[in-house]
Amino acid sequence: MEGIGRAMGGQQVWRTPVAPGVPGAHHEGGTRMGSDPKTSVVNRYGQSWDIPNLFVIGSSTFPTMGTGFNPTLTIQALAYYSADAIVNRYRNSPGALL
């Protein structure tokens, strides 16, 4: 990151030490959430387009990280939303896309 910043003309770098054994960030991307199976991996419930009984919960469904805010509460809200869909929708129609 520092190299990218300097290549863009950045003059000053602030480093924050990371405690041993504690991750320094939430990792996002890789299983993008969306409304089109051609451009996303999971639907709004975190359900895989290709494997209907697979639900992905976590920040990997975010295409990118929002700036300036910790995503923990958003992750928790989406986990609750997905769990509710699994219990109240998917359980009634196993194997169906929600």
mmCIF file as gemmi writes it, N, C-alpha and C atoms, coordinates in Angstrom:
data_model
loop_
_atom_site.group_PDB
_atom_site.id
_atom_site.type_symbol
_atom_site.label_atom_id
_atom_site.label_alt_id
_atom_site.label_comp_id
_atom_site.label_asym_id
_atom_site.label_entity_id
_atom_site.label_seq_id
_atom_site.pdbx_PDB_ins_code
_atom_site.Cartn_x
_atom_site.Cartn_y
_atom_site.Cartn_z
_atom_site.occupancy
_atom_site.B_iso_or_equiv
_atom_site.pdbx_formal_charge
_atom_site.auth_seq_id
_atom_site.auth_asym_id
_atom_site.pdbx_PDB_model_num
ATOM 1 N N . MET Axp A 1 ? 0.825 -1.185 0 1 0 ? 1 A 1
ATOM 2 C CA . MET Axp A 1 ? 0 0 0 1 0 ? 1 A 1
ATOM 3 C C . MET Axp A 1 ? 0.871 1.251 0 1 0 ? 1 A 1
ATOM 4 N N . GLU Axp A 2 ? 1.931 1.201 0.774 1 0 ? 2 A 1
ATOM 5 C CA . GLU Axp A 2 ? 2.811 2.364 0.816 1 0 ? 2 A 1
ATOM 6 C C . GLU Axp A 2 ? 3.412 2.648 -0.561 1 0 ? 2 A 1
ATOM 7 N N . GLY Axp A 3 ? 3.821 1.581 -1.252 1 0 ? 3 A 1
ATOM 8 C CA . GLY Axp A 3 ? 4.393 1.747 -2.586 1 0 ? 3 A 1
ATOM 9 C C . GLY Axp A 3 ? 3.399 2.353 -3.561 1 0 ? 3 A 1
ATOM 10 N N . ILE Axp A 4 ? 2.162 1.929 -3.48 1 0 ? 4 A 1
ATOM 11 C CA . ILE Axp A 4 ? 1.121 2.483 -4.348 1 0 ? 4 A 1
ATOM 12 C C . ILE Axp A 4 ? 0.928 3.965 -4.043 1 0 ? 4 A 1
ATOM 13 N N . GLY Axp A 5 ? 0.853 4.291 -2.76 1 0 ? 5 A 1
ATOM 14 C CA . GLY Axp A 5 ? 0.683 5.691 -2.358 1 0 ? 5 A 1
ATOM 15 C C . GLY Axp A 5 ? 1.821 6.565 -2.842 1 0 ? 5 A 1
ATOM 16 N N . ARG Axp A 6 ? 3.045 6.076 -2.693 1 0 ? 6 A 1
ATOM 17 C CA . ARG Axp A 6 ? 4.21 6.858 -3.138 1 0 ? 6 A 1
ATOM 18 C C . ARG Axp A 6 ? 4.214 7.008 -4.661 1 0 ? 6 A 1
ATOM 19 N N . ALA Axp A 7 ? 3.838 5.915 -5.382 1 0 ? 7 A 1
ATOM 20 C CA . ALA Axp A 7 ? 3.786 5.989 -6.847 1 0 ? 7 A 1
ATOM 21 C C . ALA Axp A 7 ? 2.758 7.014 -7.311 1 0 ? 7 A 1
ATOM 22 N N . MET Axp A 8 ? 1.75 7.268 -6.48 1 0 ? 8 A 1
ATOM 23 C CA . MET Axp A 8 ? 0.723 8.253 -6.814 1 0 ? 8 A 1
ATOM 24 C C . MET Axp A 8 ? 1.101 9.653 -6.339 1 0 ? 8 A 1
ATOM 25 N N . GLY Axp A 9 ? 2.299 9.792 -5.778 1 0 ? 9 A 1
ATOM 26 C CA . GLY Axp A 9 ? 2.765 11.103 -5.361 1 0 ? 9 A 1
ATOM 27 C C . GLY Axp A 9 ? 2.583 11.399 -3.879 1 0 ? 9 A 1
ATOM 28 N N . GLY Axp A 10 ? 2.197 10.384 -3.103 1 0 ? 10 A 1
ATOM 29 C CA . GLY Axp A 10 ? 2.027 10.59 -1.663 1 0 ? 10 A 1
ATOM 30 C C . GLY Axp A 10 ? 3.339 10.959 -0.993 1 0 ? 10 A 1
ATOM 31 N N . GLN Axp A 11 ? 3.302 11.931 -0.107 1 0 ? 11 A 1
ATOM 32 C CA . GLN Axp A 11 ? 4.509 12.409 0.565 1 0 ? 11 A 1
ATOM 33 C C . GLN Axp A 11 ? 4.643 11.877 1.993 1 0 ? 11 A 1
ATOM 34 N N . GLN Axp A 12 ? 3.537 11.547 2.621 1 0 ? 12 A 1
ATOM 35 C CA . GLN Axp A 12 ? 3.572 11.177 4.024 1 0 ? 12 A 1
ATOM 36 C C . GLN Axp A 12 ? 2.849 9.84 4.227 1 0 ? 12 A 1
ATOM 37 N N . VAL Axp A 13 ? 3.426 8.987 5.075 1 0 ? 13 A 1
ATOM 38 C CA . VAL Axp A 13 ? 2.85 7.683 5.36 1 0 ? 13 A 1
ATOM 39 C C . VAL Axp A 13 ? 2.641 7.559 6.864 1 0 ? 13 A 1
ATOM 40 N N . TRP Axp A 14 ? 1.47 7.094 7.252 1 0 ? 14 A 1
ATOM 41 C CA . TRP Axp A 14 ? 1.193 6.814 8.664 1 0 ? 14 A 1
ATOM 42 C C . TRP Axp A 14 ? 1.039 5.316 8.805 1 0 ? 14 A 1
ATOM 43 N N . ARG Axp A 15 ? 1.796 4.723 9.669 1 0 ? 15 A 1
ATOM 44 C CA . ARG Axp A 15 ? 1.705 3.28 9.892 1 0 ? 15 A 1
ATOM 45 C C . ARG Axp A 15 ? 1.105 3.027 11.263 1 0 ? 15 A 1
ATOM 46 N N . THR Axp A 16 ? 0.217 2.057 11.316 1 0 ? 16 A 1
ATOM 47 C CA . THR Axp A 16 ? -0.381 1.645 12.572 1 0 ? 16 A 1
ATOM 48 C C . THR Axp A 16 ? 0.107 0.242 12.88 1 0 ? 16 A 1
ATOM 49 N N . PRO Axp A 17 ? 0.737 0.062 14.038 1 0 ? 17 A 1
ATOM 50 C CA . PRO Axp A 17 ? 1.201 -1.288 14.352 1 0 ? 17 A 1
ATOM 51 C C . PRO Axp A 17 ? 0.015 -2.235 14.562 1 0 ? 17 A 1
ATOM 52 N N . VAL Axp A 18 ? 0.187 -3.455 14.091 1 0 ? 18 A 1
ATOM 53 C CA . VAL Axp A 18 ? -0.84 -4.473 14.25 1 0 ? 18 A 1
ATOM 54 C C . VAL Axp A 18 ? -0.403 -5.406 15.37 1 0 ? 18 A 1
ATOM 55 N N . ALA Axp A 19 ? -1.287 -5.631 16.328 1 0 ? 19 A 1
ATOM 56 C CA . ALA Axp A 19 ? -0.966 -6.515 17.447 1 0 ? 19 A 1
ATOM 57 C C . ALA Axp A 19 ? -0.736 -7.932 16.933 1 0 ? 19 A 1
ATOM 58 N N . PRO Axp A 20 ? 0.212 -8.654 17.524 1 0 ? 20 A 1
ATOM 59 C CA . PRO Axp A 20 ? 0.472 -10.034 17.081 1 0 ? 20 A 1
ATOM 60 C C . PRO Axp A 20 ? -0.785 -10.905 17.208 1 0 ? 20 A 1
ATOM 61 N N . GLY Axp A 21 ? -1.07 -11.655 16.164 1 0 ? 21 A 1
ATOM 62 C CA . GLY Axp A 21 ? -2.204 -12.565 16.19 1 0 ? 21 A 1
ATOM 63 C C . GLY Axp A 21 ? -3.552 -11.914 15.938 1 0 ? 21 A 1
ATOM 64 N N . VAL Axp A 22 ? -3.563 -10.605 15.744 1 0 ? 22 A 1
ATOM 65 C CA . VAL Axp A 22 ? -4.829 -9.905 15.502 1 0 ? 22 A 1
ATOM 66 C C . VAL Axp A 22 ? -4.834 -9.405 14.066 1 0 ? 22 A 1
ATOM 67 N N . PRO Axp A 23 ? -5.823 -9.826 13.26 1 0 ? 23 A 1
ATOM 68 C CA . PRO Axp A 23 ? -5.854 -9.338 11.881 1 0 ? 23 A 1
ATOM 69 C C . PRO Axp A 23 ? -6.056 -7.831 11.839 1 0 ? 23 A 1
ATOM 70 N N . GLY Axp A 24 ? -5.475 -7.199 10.847 1 0 ? 24 A 1
ATOM 71 C CA . GLY Axp A 24 ? -5.539 -5.75 10.752 1 0 ? 24 A 1
ATOM 72 C C . GLY Axp A 24 ? -6.671 -5.229 9.896 1 0 ? 24 A 1
ATOM 73 N N . ALA Axp A 25 ? -7.459 -6.119 9.297 1 0 ? 25 A 1
ATOM 74 C CA . ALA Axp A 25 ? -8.512 -5.641 8.407 1 0 ? 25 A 1
ATOM 75 C C . ALA Axp A 25 ? -9.56 -6.723 8.201 1 0 ? 25 A 1
ATOM 76 N N . HIS Axp A 26 ? -10.699 -6.305 7.703 1 0 ? 26 A 1
ATOM 77 C CA . HIS Axp A 26 ? -11.708 -7.257 7.243 1 0 ? 26 A 1
ATOM 78 C C . HIS Axp A 26 ? -11.404 -7.531 5.778 1 0 ? 26 A 1
ATOM 79 N N . HIS Axp A 27 ? -11.462 -8.761 5.398 1 0 ? 27 A 1
ATOM 80 C CA . HIS Axp A 27 ? -11.171 -9.107 4.016 1 0 ? 27 A 1
ATOM 81 C C . HIS Axp A 27 ? -12.48 -9.173 3.246 1 0 ? 27 A 1
ATOM 82 N N . GLU Axp A 28 ? -12.488 -8.561 2.083 1 0 ? 28 A 1
ATOM 83 C CA . GLU Axp A 28 ? -13.709 -8.536 1.293 1 0 ? 28 A 1
ATOM 84 C C . GLU Axp A 28 ? -13.423 -8.969 -0.135 1 0 ? 28 A 1
ATOM 85 N N . GLY Axp A 29 ? -14.486 -9.288 -0.836 1 0 ? 29 A 1
ATOM 86 C CA . GLY Axp A 29 ? -14.349 -9.693 -2.228 1 0 ? 29 A 1
ATOM 87 C C . GLY Axp A 29 ? -14.238 -11.2 -2.376 1 0 ? 29 A 1
ATOM 88 N N . GLY Axp A 30 ? -14.369 -11.661 -3.585 1 0 ? 30 A 1
ATOM 89 C CA . GLY Axp A 30 ? -14.219 -13.075 -3.873 1 0 ? 30 A 1
ATOM 90 C C . GLY Axp A 30 ? -15.534 -13.793 -4.098 1 0 ? 30 A 1
ATOM 91 N N . THR Axp A 31 ? -16.575 -13.394 -3.371 1 0 ? 31 A 1
ATOM 92 C CA . THR Axp A 31 ? -17.896 -14.005 -3.556 1 0 ? 31 A 1
ATOM 93 C C . THR Axp A 31 ? -18.932 -12.888 -3.637 1 0 ? 31 A 1
ATOM 94 N N . ARG Axp A 32 ? -18.771 -12.042 -4.598 1 0 ? 32 A 1
ATOM 95 C CA . ARG Axp A 32 ? -19.595 -10.84 -4.765 1 0 ? 32 A 1
ATOM 96 C C . ARG Axp A 32 ? -21.089 -11.119 -4.734 1 0 ? 32 A 1
ATOM 97 N N . MET Axp A 33 ? -21.817 -10.279 -4.009 1 0 ? 33 A 1
ATOM 98 C CA . MET Axp A 33 ? -23.272 -10.352 -3.931 1 0 ? 33 A 1
ATOM 99 C C . MET Axp A 33 ? -23.875 -9.496 -5.038 1 0 ? 33 A 1
ATOM 100 N N . GLY Axp A 34 ? -24.954 -10.001 -5.644 1 0 ? 34 A 1
ATOM 101 C CA . GLY Axp A 34 ? -25.61 -9.222 -6.675 1 0 ? 34 A 1
ATOM 102 C C . GLY Axp A 34 ? -26.925 -9.833 -7.108 1 0 ? 34 A 1
ATOM 103 N N . SER Axp A 35 ? -27.553 -9.203 -8.085 1 0 ? 35 A 1
ATOM 104 C CA . SER Axp A 35 ? -28.854 -9.672 -8.563 1 0 ? 35 A 1
ATOM 105 C C . SER Axp A 35 ? -28.761 -10.412 -9.893 1 0 ? 35 A 1
ATOM 106 N N . ASP Axp A 36 ? -27.557 -10.531 -10.441 1 0 ? 36 A 1
ATOM 107 C CA . ASP Axp A 36 ? -27.371 -11.191 -11.728 1 0 ? 36 A 1
ATOM 108 C C . ASP Axp A 36 ? -26.314 -12.288 -11.598 1 0 ? 36 A 1
ATOM 109 N N . PRO Axp A 37 ? -26.683 -13.54 -11.856 1 0 ? 37 A 1
ATOM 110 C CA . PRO Axp A 37 ? -25.715 -14.635 -11.743 1 0 ? 37 A 1
ATOM 111 C C . PRO Axp A 37 ? -24.513 -14.494 -12.678 1 0 ? 37 A 1
ATOM 112 N N . LYS Axp A 38 ? -24.639 -13.683 -13.722 1 0 ? 38 A 1
ATOM 113 C CA . LYS Axp A 38 ? -23.523 -13.494 -14.651 1 0 ? 38 A 1
ATOM 114 C C . LYS Axp A 38 ? -22.444 -12.592 -14.073 1 0 ? 38 A 1
ATOM 115 N N . THR Axp A 39 ? -22.806 -11.743 -13.108 1 0 ? 39 A 1
ATOM 116 C CA . THR Axp A 39 ? -21.847 -10.779 -12.571 1 0 ? 39 A 1
ATOM 117 C C . THR Axp A 39 ? -21.642 -10.904 -11.06 1 0 ? 39 A 1
ATOM 118 N N . SER Axp A 40 ? -22.241 -11.92 -10.451 1 0 ? 40 A 1
ATOM 119 C CA . SER Axp A 40 ? -22.088 -12.097 -9.005 1 0 ? 40 A 1
ATOM 120 C C . SER Axp A 40 ? -22.075 -13.584 -8.67 1 0 ? 40 A 1
ATOM 121 N N . VAL Axp A 41 ? -21.637 -13.895 -7.46 1 0 ? 41 A 1
ATOM 122 C CA . VAL Axp A 41 ? -21.514 -15.28 -7.012 1 0 ? 41 A 1
ATOM 123 C C . VAL Axp A 41 ? -22.714 -15.695 -6.157 1 0 ? 41 A 1
ATOM 124 N N . VAL Axp A 42 ? -23.223 -14.751 -5.359 1 0 ? 42 A 1
ATOM 125 C CA . VAL Axp A 42 ? -24.352 -15.047 -4.474 1 0 ? 42 A 1
ATOM 126 C C . VAL Axp A 42 ? -25.456 -14.007 -4.657 1 0 ? 42 A 1
ATOM 127 N N . ASN Axp A 43 ? -26.678 -14.387 -4.276 1 0 ? 43 A 1
ATOM 128 C CA . ASN Axp A 43 ? -27.798 -13.444 -4.333 1 0 ? 43 A 1
ATOM 129 C C . ASN Axp A 43 ? -27.855 -12.609 -3.046 1 0 ? 43 A 1
ATOM 130 N N . ARG Axp A 44 ? -28.892 -11.837 -2.862 1 0 ? 44 A 1
ATOM 131 C CA . ARG Axp A 44 ? -28.975 -10.925 -1.714 1 0 ? 44 A 1
ATOM 132 C C . ARG Axp A 44 ? -29.058 -11.64 -0.38 1 0 ? 44 A 1
ATOM 133 N N . TYR Axp A 45 ? -29.345 -12.938 -0.388 1 0 ? 45 A 1
ATOM 134 C CA . TYR Axp A 45 ? -29.386 -13.717 0.845 1 0 ? 45 A 1
ATOM 135 C C . TYR Axp A 45 ? -28.058 -14.421 1.121 1 0 ? 45 A 1
ATOM 136 N N . GLY Axp A 46 ? -27.076 -14.229 0.235 1 0 ? 46 A 1
ATOM 137 C CA . GLY Axp A 46 ? -25.798 -14.913 0.376 1 0 ? 46 A 1
ATOM 138 C C . GLY Axp A 46 ? -25.843 -16.324 -0.187 1 0 ? 46 A 1
ATOM 139 N N . GLN Axp A 47 ? -26.894 -16.65 -0.919 1 0 ? 47 A 1
ATOM 140 C CA . GLN Axp A 47 ? -27.078 -17.977 -1.493 1 0 ? 47 A 1
ATOM 141 C C . GLN Axp A 47 ? -26.345 -18.073 -2.823 1 0 ? 47 A 1
ATOM 142 N N . SER Axp A 48 ? -25.561 -19.113 -2.981 1 0 ? 48 A 1
ATOM 143 C CA . SER Axp A 48 ? -24.817 -19.33 -4.219 1 0 ? 48 A 1
ATOM 144 C C . SER Axp A 48 ? -25.776 -19.528 -5.385 1 0 ? 48 A 1
ATOM 145 N N . TRP Axp A 49 ? -25.466 -18.868 -6.502 1 0 ? 49 A 1
ATOM 146 C CA . TRP Axp A 49 ? -26.277 -19.048 -7.709 1 0 ? 49 A 1
ATOM 147 C C . TRP Axp A 49 ? -26.12 -20.474 -8.246 1 0 ? 49 A 1
ATOM 148 N N . ASP Axp A 50 ? -24.923 -21.055 -8.093 1 0 ? 50 A 1
ATOM 149 C CA . ASP Axp A 50 ? -24.63 -22.363 -8.679 1 0 ? 50 A 1
ATOM 150 C C . ASP Axp A 50 ? -24.933 -23.546 -7.764 1 0 ? 50 A 1
ATOM 151 N N . ILE Axp A 51 ? -24.859 -23.335 -6.465 1 0 ? 51 A 1
ATOM 152 C CA . ILE Axp A 51 ? -25.088 -24.407 -5.495 1 0 ? 51 A 1
ATOM 153 C C . ILE Axp A 51 ? -26.122 -23.902 -4.496 1 0 ? 51 A 1
ATOM 154 N N . PRO Axp A 52 ? -27.407 -24.143 -4.731 1 0 ? 52 A 1
ATOM 155 C CA . PRO Axp A 52 ? -28.47 -23.536 -3.939 1 0 ? 52 A 1
ATOM 156 C C . PRO Axp A 52 ? -28.424 -23.798 -2.433 1 0 ? 52 A 1
ATOM 157 N N . ASN Axp A 53 ? -27.804 -24.904 -2.002 1 0 ? 53 A 1
ATOM 158 C CA . ASN Axp A 53 ? -27.743 -25.148 -0.561 1 0 ? 53 A 1
ATOM 159 C C . ASN Axp A 53 ? -26.471 -24.592 0.08 1 0 ? 53 A 1
ATOM 160 N N . LEU Axp A 54 ? -25.748 -23.739 -0.644 1 0 ? 54 A 1
ATOM 161 C CA . LEU Axp A 54 ? -24.548 -23.085 -0.119 1 0 ? 54 A 1
ATOM 162 C C . LEU Axp A 54 ? -24.842 -21.61 0.116 1 0 ? 54 A 1
ATOM 163 N N . PHE Axp A 55 ? -24.683 -21.179 1.363 1 0 ? 55 A 1
ATOM 164 C CA . PHE Axp A 55 ? -24.863 -19.774 1.732 1 0 ? 55 A 1
ATOM 165 C C . PHE Axp A 55 ? -23.532 -19.246 2.235 1 0 ? 55 A 1
ATOM 166 N N . VAL Axp A 56 ? -23.101 -18.11 1.716 1 0 ? 56 A 1
ATOM 167 C CA . VAL Axp A 56 ? -21.832 -17.5 2.093 1 0 ? 56 A 1
ATOM 168 C C . VAL Axp A 56 ? -22.129 -16.298 2.978 1 0 ? 56 A 1
ATOM 169 N N . ILE Axp A 57 ? -21.606 -16.334 4.19 1 0 ? 57 A 1
ATOM 170 C CA . ILE Axp A 57 ? -21.863 -15.274 5.155 1 0 ? 57 A 1
ATOM 171 C C . ILE Axp A 57 ? -20.542 -14.576 5.478 1 0 ? 57 A 1
ATOM 172 N N . GLY Axp A 58 ? -20.523 -13.268 5.384 1 0 ? 58 A 1
ATOM 173 C CA . GLY Axp A 58 ? -19.315 -12.519 5.726 1 0 ? 58 A 1
ATOM 174 C C . GLY Axp A 58 ? -19.004 -11.44 4.712 1 0 ? 58 A 1
ATOM 175 N N . SER Axp A 59 ? -17.916 -10.75 4.937 1 0 ? 59 A 1
ATOM 176 C CA . SER Axp A 59 ? -17.57 -9.606 4.092 1 0 ? 59 A 1
ATOM 177 C C . SER Axp A 59 ? -17.009 -10.003 2.736 1 0 ? 59 A 1
ATOM 178 N N . SER Axp A 60 ? -16.829 -11.297 2.492 1 0 ? 60 A 1
ATOM 179 C CA . SER Axp A 60 ? -16.351 -11.7 1.159 1 0 ? 60 A 1
ATOM 180 C C . SER Axp A 60 ? -17.393 -11.389 0.084 1 0 ? 60 A 1
ATOM 181 N N . THR Axp A 61 ? -18.645 -11.163 0.494 1 0 ? 61 A 1
ATOM 182 C CA . THR Axp A 61 ? -19.686 -10.841 -0.483 1 0 ? 61 A 1
ATOM 183 C C . THR Axp A 61 ? -19.684 -9.365 -0.879 1 0 ? 61 A 1
ATOM 184 N N . PHE Axp A 62 ? -18.881 -8.558 -0.196 1 0 ? 62 A 1
ATOM 185 C CA . PHE Axp A 62 ? -18.783 -7.132 -0.539 1 0 ? 62 A 1
ATOM 186 C C . PHE Axp A 62 ? -17.857 -6.966 -1.741 1 0 ? 62 A 1
ATOM 187 N N . PRO Axp A 63 ? -18.231 -6.177 -2.737 1 0 ? 63 A 1
ATOM 188 C CA . PRO Axp A 63 ? -17.334 -5.955 -3.867 1 0 ? 63 A 1
ATOM 189 C C . PRO Axp A 63 ? -16.123 -5.127 -3.462 1 0 ? 63 A 1
ATOM 190 N N . THR Axp A 64 ? -16.278 -4.284 -2.474 1 0 ? 64 A 1
ATOM 191 C CA . THR Axp A 64 ? -15.185 -3.46 -1.975 1 0 ? 64 A 1
ATOM 192 C C . THR Axp A 64 ? -15.554 -2.985 -0.574 1 0 ? 64 A 1
ATOM 193 N N . MET Axp A 65 ? -14.611 -2.422 0.144 1 0 ? 65 A 1
ATOM 194 C CA . MET Axp A 65 ? -14.861 -1.957 1.504 1 0 ? 65 A 1
ATOM 195 C C . MET Axp A 65 ? -15.284 -0.497 1.477 1 0 ? 65 A 1
ATOM 196 N N . GLY Axp A 66 ? -16.323 -0.175 2.205 1 0 ? 66 A 1
ATOM 197 C CA . GLY Axp A 66 ? -16.73 1.217 2.343 1 0 ? 66 A 1
ATOM 198 C C . GLY Axp A 66 ? -15.645 1.997 3.067 1 0 ? 66 A 1
ATOM 199 N N . THR Axp A 67 ? -15.57 3.265 2.828 1 0 ? 67 A 1
ATOM 200 C CA . THR Axp A 67 ? -14.511 4.056 3.439 1 0 ? 67 A 1
ATOM 201 C C . THR Axp A 67 ? -14.948 4.641 4.774 1 0 ? 67 A 1
ATOM 202 N N . GLY Axp A 68 ? -14.069 4.556 5.726 1 0 ? 68 A 1
ATOM 203 C CA . GLY Axp A 68 ? -14.256 5.242 6.996 1 0 ? 68 A 1
ATOM 204 C C . GLY Axp A 68 ? -15.14 4.56 8.011 1 0 ? 68 A 1
ATOM 205 N N . PHE Axp A 69 ? -15.695 3.406 7.708 1 0 ? 69 A 1
ATOM 206 C CA . PHE Axp A 69 ? -16.587 2.749 8.655 1 0 ? 69 A 1
ATOM 207 C C . PHE Axp A 69 ? -16.214 1.288 8.819 1 0 ? 69 A 1
ATOM 208 N N . ASN Axp A 70 ? -16.279 0.812 10.044 1 0 ? 70 A 1
ATOM 209 C CA . ASN Axp A 70 ? -16.043 -0.591 10.327 1 0 ? 70 A 1
ATOM 210 C C . ASN Axp A 70 ? -17.257 -1.377 9.813 1 0 ? 70 A 1
ATOM 211 N N . PRO Axp A 71 ? -17.05 -2.463 9.072 1 0 ? 71 A 1
ATOM 212 C CA . PRO Axp A 71 ? -18.163 -3.187 8.464 1 0 ? 71 A 1
ATOM 213 C C . PRO Axp A 71 ? -18.828 -4.226 9.375 1 0 ? 71 A 1
ATOM 214 N N . THR Axp A 72 ? -18.394 -4.322 10.618 1 0 ? 72 A 1
ATOM 215 C CA . THR Axp A 72 ? -18.89 -5.394 11.486 1 0 ? 72 A 1
ATOM 216 C C . THR Axp A 72 ? -20.411 -5.403 11.612 1 0 ? 72 A 1
ATOM 217 N N . LEU Axp A 73 ? -21.04 -4.261 11.828 1 0 ? 73 A 1
ATOM 218 C CA . LEU Axp A 73 ? -22.49 -4.237 11.989 1 0 ? 73 A 1
ATOM 219 C C . LEU Axp A 73 ? -23.208 -4.601 10.697 1 0 ? 73 A 1
ATOM 220 N N . THR Axp A 74 ? -22.649 -4.216 9.559 1 0 ? 74 A 1
ATOM 221 C CA . THR Axp A 74 ? -23.24 -4.597 8.269 1 0 ? 74 A 1
ATOM 222 C C . THR Axp A 74 ? -23.128 -6.105 8.079 1 0 ? 74 A 1
ATOM 223 N N . ILE Axp A 75 ? -21.994 -6.676 8.428 1 0 ? 75 A 1
ATOM 224 C CA . ILE Axp A 75 ? -21.804 -8.121 8.33 1 0 ? 75 A 1
ATOM 225 C C . ILE Axp A 75 ? -22.804 -8.844 9.228 1 0 ? 75 A 1
ATOM 226 N N . GLN Axp A 76 ? -22.98 -8.338 10.447 1 0 ? 76 A 1
ATOM 227 C CA . GLN Axp A 76 ? -23.936 -8.947 11.368 1 0 ? 76 A 1
ATOM 228 C C . GLN Axp A 76 ? -25.366 -8.849 10.825 1 0 ? 76 A 1
ATOM 229 N N . ALA Axp A 77 ? -25.724 -7.708 10.266 1 0 ? 77 A 1
ATOM 230 C CA . ALA Axp A 77 ? -27.074 -7.529 9.718 1 0 ? 77 A 1
ATOM 231 C C . ALA Axp A 77 ? -27.31 -8.484 8.549 1 0 ? 77 A 1
ATOM 232 N N . LEU Axp A 78 ? -26.325 -8.621 7.667 1 0 ? 78 A 1
ATOM 233 C CA . LEU Axp A 78 ? -26.471 -9.537 6.54 1 0 ? 78 A 1
ATOM 234 C C . LEU Axp A 78 ? -26.527 -10.986 7.007 1 0 ? 78 A 1
ATOM 235 N N . ALA Axp A 79 ? -25.774 -11.329 8.049 1 0 ? 79 A 1
ATOM 236 C CA . ALA Axp A 79 ? -25.83 -12.686 8.598 1 0 ? 79 A 1
ATOM 237 C C . ALA Axp A 79 ? -27.223 -12.976 9.143 1 0 ? 79 A 1
ATOM 238 N N . TYR Axp A 80 ? -27.798 -12.029 9.836 1 0 ? 80 A 1
ATOM 239 C CA . TYR Axp A 80 ? -29.159 -12.19 10.361 1 0 ? 80 A 1
ATOM 240 C C . TYR Axp A 80 ? -30.158 -12.32 9.202 1 0 ? 80 A 1
ATOM 241 N N . TYR Axp A 81 ? -30.005 -11.481 8.198 1 0 ? 81 A 1
ATOM 242 C CA . TYR Axp A 81 ? -30.879 -11.501 7.017 1 0 ? 81 A 1
ATOM 243 C C . TYR Axp A 81 ? -30.809 -12.867 6.325 1 0 ? 81 A 1
ATOM 244 N N . SER Axp A 82 ? -29.592 -13.391 6.173 1 0 ? 82 A 1
ATOM 245 C CA . SER Axp A 82 ? -29.41 -14.702 5.54 1 0 ? 82 A 1
ATOM 246 C C . SER Axp A 82 ? -29.999 -15.815 6.392 1 0 ? 82 A 1
ATOM 247 N N . ALA Axp A 83 ? -29.742 -15.764 7.69 1 0 ? 83 A 1
ATOM 248 C CA . ALA Axp A 83 ? -30.272 -16.798 8.589 1 0 ? 83 A 1
ATOM 249 C C . ALA Axp A 83 ? -31.795 -16.795 8.57 1 0 ? 83 A 1
ATOM 250 N N . ASP Axp A 84 ? -32.39 -15.625 8.558 1 0 ? 84 A 1
ATOM 251 C CA . ASP Axp A 84 ? -33.847 -15.525 8.493 1 0 ? 84 A 1
ATOM 252 C C . ASP Axp A 84 ? -34.373 -16.139 7.194 1 0 ? 84 A 1
ATOM 253 N N . ALA Axp A 85 ? -33.699 -15.882 6.084 1 0 ? 85 A 1
ATOM 254 C CA . ALA Axp A 85 ? -34.121 -16.443 4.796 1 0 ? 85 A 1
ATOM 255 C C . ALA Axp A 85 ? -33.979 -17.968 4.789 1 0 ? 85 A 1
ATOM 256 N N . ILE Axp A 86 ? -32.917 -18.473 5.396 1 0 ? 86 A 1
ATOM 257 C CA . ILE Axp A 86 ? -32.717 -19.925 5.451 1 0 ? 86 A 1
ATOM 258 C C . ILE Axp A 86 ? -33.838 -20.582 6.257 1 0 ? 86 A 1
ATOM 259 N N . VAL Axp A 87 ? -34.144 -20.022 7.415 1 0 ? 87 A 1
ATOM 260 C CA . VAL Axp A 87 ? -35.155 -20.601 8.299 1 0 ? 87 A 1
ATOM 261 C C . VAL Axp A 87 ? -36.566 -20.428 7.744 1 0 ? 87 A 1
ATOM 262 N N . ASN Axp A 88 ? -36.873 -19.261 7.239 1 0 ? 88 A 1
ATOM 263 C CA . ASN Axp A 88 ? -38.256 -18.96 6.852 1 0 ? 88 A 1
ATOM 264 C C . ASN Axp A 88 ? -38.584 -19.127 5.372 1 0 ? 88 A 1
ATOM 265 N N . ARG Axp A 89 ? -37.58 -19.305 4.528 1 0 ? 89 A 1
ATOM 266 C CA . ARG Axp A 89 ? -37.84 -19.471 3.101 1 0 ? 89 A 1
ATOM 267 C C . ARG Axp A 89 ? -37.239 -20.772 2.571 1 0 ? 89 A 1
ATOM 268 N N . TYR Axp A 90 ? -35.922 -20.921 2.752 1 0 ? 90 A 1
ATOM 269 C CA . TYR Axp A 90 ? -35.226 -22.062 2.16 1 0 ? 90 A 1
ATOM 270 C C . TYR Axp A 90 ? -35.689 -23.38 2.764 1 0 ? 90 A 1
ATOM 271 N N . ARG Axp A 91 ? -35.913 -23.403 4.049 1 0 ? 91 A 1
ATOM 272 C CA . ARG Axp A 91 ? -36.332 -24.643 4.729 1 0 ? 91 A 1
ATOM 273 C C . ARG Axp A 91 ? -37.646 -25.165 4.148 1 0 ? 91 A 1
ATOM 274 N N . ASN Axp A 92 ? -38.492 -24.263 3.678 1 0 ? 92 A 1
ATOM 275 C CA . ASN Axp A 92 ? -39.778 -24.661 3.074 1 0 ? 92 A 1
ATOM 276 C C . ASN Axp A 92 ? -39.615 -25.172 1.642 1 0 ? 92 A 1
ATOM 277 N N . SER Axp A 93 ? -38.531 -24.79 0.974 1 0 ? 93 A 1
ATOM 278 C CA . SER Axp A 93 ? -38.299 -25.204 -0.422 1 0 ? 93 A 1
ATOM 279 C C . SER Axp A 93 ? -36.82 -25.529 -0.615 1 0 ? 93 A 1
ATOM 280 N N . PRO Axp A 94 ? -36.317 -26.592 0.029 1 0 ? 94 A 1
ATOM 281 C CA . PRO Axp A 94 ? -34.888 -26.934 -0.094 1 0 ? 94 A 1
ATOM 282 C C . PRO Axp A 94 ? -34.484 -27.091 -1.564 1 0 ? 94 A 1
ATOM 283 N N . GLY Axp A 95 ? -33.332 -26.542 -1.905 1 0 ? 95 A 1
ATOM 284 C CA . GLY Axp A 95 ? -32.819 -26.652 -3.254 1 0 ? 95 A 1
ATOM 285 C C . GLY Axp A 95 ? -33.262 -25.538 -4.188 1 0 ? 95 A 1
ATOM 286 N N . ALA Axp A 96 ? -34.203 -24.713 -3.724 1 0 ? 96 A 1
ATOM 287 C CA . ALA Axp A 96 ? -34.701 -23.614 -4.57 1 0 ? 96 A 1
ATOM 288 C C . ALA Axp A 96 ? -33.859 -22.363 -4.37 1 0 ? 96 A 1
ATOM 289 N N . LEU Axp A 97 ? -33.731 -21.565 -5.408 1 0 ? 97 A 1
ATOM 290 C CA . LEU Axp A 97 ? -33.104 -20.267 -5.272 1 0 ? 97 A 1
ATOM 291 C C . LEU Axp A 97 ? -34.121 -19.328 -4.648 1 0 ? 97 A 1
ATOM 292 N N . LEU Axp A 98 ? -33.698 -18.553 -3.694 1 0 ? 98 A 1
ATOM 293 C CA . LEU Axp A 98 ? -34.595 -17.618 -3.008 1 0 ? 98 A 1
ATOM 294 C C . LEU Axp A 98 ? -34.735 -16.323 -3.777 1 0 ? 98 A 1
